[in-house]
């Protein structure tokens, strides 16, 4: 069982088809083998009259935007959007060390069953995982990045930044020097854009900045987004 007390999610958007929440770190999106209360179960309790579905996941130690559906047609439609990569996602990450102002990382990632970790191979020009990053702030030991991933591979951002020698703060699985006391990692699903699969409305969602750890200090160094 987790030592982290469940935190109620903050509702960012809701209509008759979708409920979008800001996921706290430390809880699973869907029920897992730990038996800990999941985000899906919390959202279902908020909307007991609906059949809540989960079209995508965030890793347990990650925070930020998480989309849930409120009926079967919406779940099928959102599943298709994620599968066809018609959802644009932007993350914020605090990483060890300093990085170039802008850059791209390209790797080939694979996921060996049962390991719960991605295997990383460097790629020259081609690979199944790419991410673009912009360095937004630089502190004494850590940098704040805005990251836009392409590919959707398992643990993609975590594995690629770790392979580049700049692991995410707290992410000991991919090379961070030490973990966080609350077992979170400094990765936050910040912004998401897609066309609403039922209404056709343009959706531009944003989760609030984290307030834990050194997030406020680094965010405070950002002059403009």
URMOUR-V418205 format. One record per residue. N is the residue number from 1. RES is the residue in one small letter. PHI is phi in radians with two decimals (NA if undefined). PSI is psi as a letter, one per 40 degrees, with the letter a starting at -180 (* if undefined). OMEGA is omega in whole degrees, 0 to 359 (NA if undefined). Layout:
n:N res:RES phi:PHI psi:PSI omega:OMEGA
n:N res:RES phi:PHI psi:PSI omega:OMEGA
This chain:
n:1 res:x phi:NA psi:i omega:180
n:2 res:x phi:-1.33 psi:i omega:175
n:3 res:x phi:-1.53 psi:e omega:183
n:4 res:x phi:-1.59 psi:h omega:178
n:5 res:x phi:-1.24 psi:h omega:179
n:6 res:x phi:-1.03 psi:h omega:177
n:7 res:x phi:-2.00 psi:h omega:181
n:8 res:x phi:-1.13 psi:h omega:179
n:9 res:x phi:-1.25 psi:i omega:177
n:10 res:x phi:-1.65 psi:h omega:180
n:11 res:x phi:-1.37 psi:h omega:181
n:12 res:x phi:-1.74 psi:d omega:181
n:13 res:x phi:-2.79 psi:i omega:175
n:14 res:x phi:-2.72 psi:h omega:166
n:15 res:x phi:-2.35 psi:a omega:183
n:16 res:x phi:-1.36 psi:e omega:183
n:17 res:x phi:-2.03 psi:d omega:187
n:18 res:x phi:-2.26 psi:i omega:169
n:19 res:x phi:-2.30 psi:h omega:183
n:20 res:x phi:-1.98 psi:h omega:183
n:21 res:x phi:-2.21 psi:i omega:173
n:22 res:x phi:-1.65 psi:h omega:184
n:23 res:x phi:-1.27 psi:h omega:170
n:24 res:x phi:-1.28 psi:i omega:175
n:25 res:x phi:-1.23 psi:i omega:172
n:26 res:x phi:1.70 psi:e omega:177
n:27 res:x phi:-2.13 psi:i omega:178
n:28 res:x phi:-1.34 psi:i omega:176
n:29 res:x phi:-1.19 psi:d omega:180
n:30 res:x phi:-2.02 psi:i omega:178
n:31 res:x phi:-0.95 psi:h omega:180
n:32 res:x phi:-2.29 psi:a omega:187
n:33 res:x phi:-1.21 psi:e omega:178
n:34 res:x phi:-1.27 psi:d omega:185
n:35 res:x phi:1.39 psi:e omega:178
n:36 res:x phi:-1.17 psi:i omega:177
n:37 res:x phi:-1.03 psi:h omega:182
n:38 res:x phi:-1.71 psi:i omega:176
n:39 res:x phi:-1.12 psi:d omega:177
n:40 res:x phi:-1.01 psi:d omega:179
n:41 res:x phi:-1.14 psi:d omega:178
n:42 res:x phi:-1.14 psi:d omega:180
n:43 res:x phi:-1.17 psi:d omega:178
n:44 res:x phi:-1.04 psi:d omega:179
n:45 res:x phi:-1.20 psi:d omega:177
n:46 res:x phi:-1.30 psi:d omega:183
n:47 res:x phi:-2.26 psi:g omega:186
n:48 res:x phi:-1.13 psi:d omega:181
n:49 res:x phi:-1.42 psi:e omega:182
n:50 res:x phi:-1.95 psi:i omega:172
n:51 res:x phi:-1.67 psi:g omega:188
n:52 res:x phi:-1.39 psi:h omega:177
n:53 res:x phi:-2.07 psi:i omega:184
n:54 res:x phi:-2.18 psi:g omega:184
n:55 res:x phi:-1.43 psi:e omega:178
n:56 res:x phi:-2.71 psi:i omega:183
n:57 res:x phi:-2.30 psi:i omega:162
n:58 res:x phi:-2.02 psi:i omega:176
n:59 res:x phi:-1.04 psi:i omega:184
n:60 res:x phi:-0.92 psi:d omega:183
n:61 res:x phi:-1.42 psi:e omega:183
n:62 res:x phi:-1.69 psi:i omega:177
n:63 res:x phi:-1.97 psi:i omega:169
n:64 res:x phi:2.10 psi:a omega:190
n:65 res:x phi:-1.04 psi:h omega:176
n:66 res:x phi:-2.38 psi:h omega:184
n:67 res:x phi:-1.73 psi:h omega:171
n:68 res:x phi:-2.15 psi:i omega:178
n:69 res:x phi:-1.88 psi:i omega:186
n:70 res:x phi:-1.99 psi:e omega:172
n:71 res:x phi:-2.78 psi:i omega:186
n:72 res:x phi:-1.14 psi:d omega:178
n:73 res:x phi:-1.06 psi:d omega:178
n:74 res:x phi:-1.16 psi:d omega:178
n:75 res:x phi:-1.10 psi:d omega:179
n:76 res:x phi:-1.07 psi:d omega:182
n:77 res:x phi:-1.21 psi:d omega:178
n:78 res:x phi:-1.21 psi:d omega:174
n:79 res:x phi:-0.94 psi:d omega:181
n:80 res:x phi:-1.15 psi:d omega:179
n:81 res:x phi:-1.06 psi:d omega:180
n:82 res:x phi:-1.18 psi:d omega:182
n:83 res:x phi:-1.10 psi:d omega:182
n:84 res:x phi:-1.54 psi:e omega:176
n:85 res:x phi:1.00 psi:f omega:177
n:86 res:x phi:-1.81 psi:f omega:175
n:87 res:x phi:-2.06 psi:h omega:177
n:88 res:x phi:-1.66 psi:h omega:183
n:89 res:x phi:-2.12 psi:h omega:177
n:90 res:x phi:-2.19 psi:h omega:182
n:91 res:x phi:-2.02 psi:i omega:167
n:92 res:x phi:-1.95 psi:h omega:180
n:93 res:x phi:-2.41 psi:h omega:170
n:94 res:x phi:-1.73 psi:h omega:185
n:95 res:x phi:-2.12 psi:i omega:177
n:96 res:x phi:-1.28 psi:h omega:175
n:97 res:x phi:1.44 psi:a omega:180
n:98 res:x phi:-1.92 psi:i omega:180
n:99 res:x phi:-2.21 psi:i omega:176
n:100 res:x phi:-1.06 psi:i omega:180
n:101 res:x phi:-0.99 psi:d omega:176
n:102 res:x phi:-2.48 psi:i omega:178
n:103 res:x phi:-3.03 psi:i omega:178
n:104 res:x phi:-2.34 psi:h omega:175
n:105 res:x phi:-2.00 psi:h omega:180
n:106 res:x phi:-2.24 psi:h omega:179
n:107 res:x phi:-2.50 psi:i omega:166
n:108 res:x phi:-1.83 psi:h omega:182
n:109 res:x phi:-1.96 psi:i omega:173
n:110 res:x phi:-2.41 psi:i omega:182
n:111 res:x phi:-2.21 psi:h omega:177
n:112 res:x phi:-1.34 psi:h omega:183
n:113 res:x phi:-0.95 psi:h omega:177
n:114 res:x phi:1.54 psi:e omega:182
n:115 res:x phi:-1.52 psi:d omega:183
n:116 res:x phi:1.00 psi:f omega:178
n:117 res:x phi:-2.62 psi:i omega:179
n:118 res:x phi:-1.51 psi:i omega:173
n:119 res:x phi:-1.63 psi:h omega:187
n:120 res:x phi:-2.02 psi:h omega:170
n:121 res:x phi:-2.14 psi:h omega:178
n:122 res:x phi:-1.23 psi:i omega:181
n:123 res:x phi:-2.20 psi:i omega:177
n:124 res:x phi:-1.76 psi:g omega:176
n:125 res:x phi:1.49 psi:d omega:181
n:126 res:x phi:-2.20 psi:i omega:178
n:127 res:x phi:3.07 psi:i omega:181
n:128 res:x phi:-1.57 psi:e omega:181
n:129 res:x phi:-2.42 psi:h omega:176
n:130 res:x phi:-2.29 psi:i omega:170
n:131 res:x phi:-2.50 psi:i omega:174
n:132 res:x phi:-1.79 psi:h omega:178
n:133 res:x phi:-2.33 psi:i omega:173
n:134 res:x phi:-2.24 psi:h omega:178
n:135 res:x phi:-1.41 psi:h omega:184
n:136 res:x phi:-1.69 psi:d omega:179
n:137 res:x phi:-2.77 psi:i omega:179
n:138 res:x phi:-2.26 psi:h omega:176
n:139 res:x phi:-1.82 psi:a omega:182
n:140 res:x phi:-1.18 psi:d omega:184
n:141 res:x phi:-2.21 psi:e omega:185
n:142 res:x phi:-2.34 psi:i omega:176
n:143 res:x phi:-2.18 psi:i omega:176
n:144 res:x phi:-1.78 psi:h omega:181
n:145 res:x phi:-1.99 psi:i omega:163
n:146 res:x phi:-1.74 psi:h omega:189
n:147 res:x phi:-2.18 psi:h omega:175
n:148 res:x phi:-2.10 psi:h omega:182
n:149 res:x phi:-1.51 psi:i omega:171
n:150 res:x phi:-2.22 psi:h omega:175
n:151 res:x phi:2.05 psi:d omega:176
n:152 res:x phi:1.23 psi:f omega:180
n:153 res:x phi:-1.24 psi:i omega:179
n:154 res:x phi:-1.02 psi:h omega:178
n:155 res:x phi:0.97 psi:f omega:190
n:156 res:x phi:-0.98 psi:d omega:184
n:157 res:x phi:-1.10 psi:d omega:182
n:158 res:x phi:-1.07 psi:d omega:183
n:159 res:x phi:-1.22 psi:d omega:183
n:160 res:x phi:-1.19 psi:d omega:178
n:161 res:x phi:-1.18 psi:d omega:176
n:162 res:x phi:-1.10 psi:d omega:180
n:163 res:x phi:-1.14 psi:d omega:179
n:164 res:x phi:-1.38 psi:e omega:180
n:165 res:x phi:1.53 psi:e omega:181
n:166 res:x phi:-2.30 psi:g omega:182
n:167 res:x phi:-1.10 psi:i omega:177
n:168 res:x phi:-1.19 psi:h omega:180
n:169 res:x phi:-0.93 psi:h omega:178
n:170 res:x phi:1.55 psi:e omega:186
n:171 res:x phi:-1.59 psi:g omega:183
n:172 res:x phi:-1.13 psi:d omega:179
n:173 res:x phi:-1.06 psi:d omega:182
n:174 res:x phi:-2.06 psi:f omega:167
n:175 res:x phi:1.90 psi:e omega:178
n:176 res:x phi:-1.10 psi:i omega:185
n:177 res:x phi:-1.20 psi:d omega:179
n:178 res:x phi:-2.68 psi:i omega:179
n:179 res:x phi:-1.51 psi:i omega:176
n:180 res:x phi:-1.56 psi:i omega:180
n:181 res:x phi:-0.98 psi:d omega:181
n:182 res:x phi:-1.62 psi:e omega:178
n:183 res:x phi:1.16 psi:e omega:172
n:184 res:x phi:-1.42 psi:i omega:166
n:185 res:x phi:-2.15 psi:i omega:187
n:186 res:x phi:-1.50 psi:g omega:176
n:187 res:x phi:-2.28 psi:h omega:189
n:188 res:x phi:-2.36 psi:h omega:175
n:189 res:x phi:-1.30 psi:h omega:195
n:190 res:x phi:-1.62 psi:d omega:184
n:191 res:x phi:-2.27 psi:i omega:178
n:192 res:x phi:-2.56 psi:h omega:179
n:193 res:x phi:-2.28 psi:h omega:175
n:194 res:x phi:-2.89 psi:i omega:174
n:195 res:x phi:-1.57 psi:h omega:181
n:196 res:x phi:-0.92 psi:h omega:188
n:197 res:x phi:-1.24 psi:e omega:180
n:198 res:x phi:-1.87 psi:d omega:185
n:199 res:x phi:-1.56 psi:d omega:183
n:200 res:x phi:1.43 psi:e omega:180
n:201 res:x phi:-1.23 psi:i omega:175
n:202 res:x phi:-1.34 psi:h omega:183
n:203 res:x phi:-1.82 psi:h omega:176
n:204 res:x phi:-2.27 psi:h omega:187
n:205 res:x phi:-1.88 psi:i omega:178
n:206 res:x phi:-2.52 psi:h omega:176
n:207 res:x phi:-1.62 psi:i omega:177
n:208 res:x phi:-1.05 psi:i omega:177
n:209 res:x phi:-1.14 psi:i omega:175
n:210 res:x phi:-1.09 psi:i omega:179
n:211 res:x phi:-2.02 psi:e omega:181
n:212 res:x phi:-1.54 psi:i omega:171
n:213 res:x phi:0.93 psi:b omega:183
n:214 res:x phi:-1.69 psi:e omega:179
n:215 res:x phi:-0.94 psi:d omega:183
n:216 res:x phi:-1.02 psi:d omega:182
n:217 res:x phi:-1.13 psi:d omega:181
n:218 res:x phi:-1.29 psi:d omega:178
n:219 res:x phi:-1.05 psi:d omega:180
n:220 res:x phi:-1.14 psi:e omega:178
n:221 res:x phi:-1.45 psi:e omega:183
n:222 res:x phi:-1.33 psi:h omega:180
n:223 res:x phi:-1.42 psi:d omega:180
n:224 res:x phi:-2.81 psi:i omega:177
n:225 res:x phi:-1.65 psi:* omega:NA
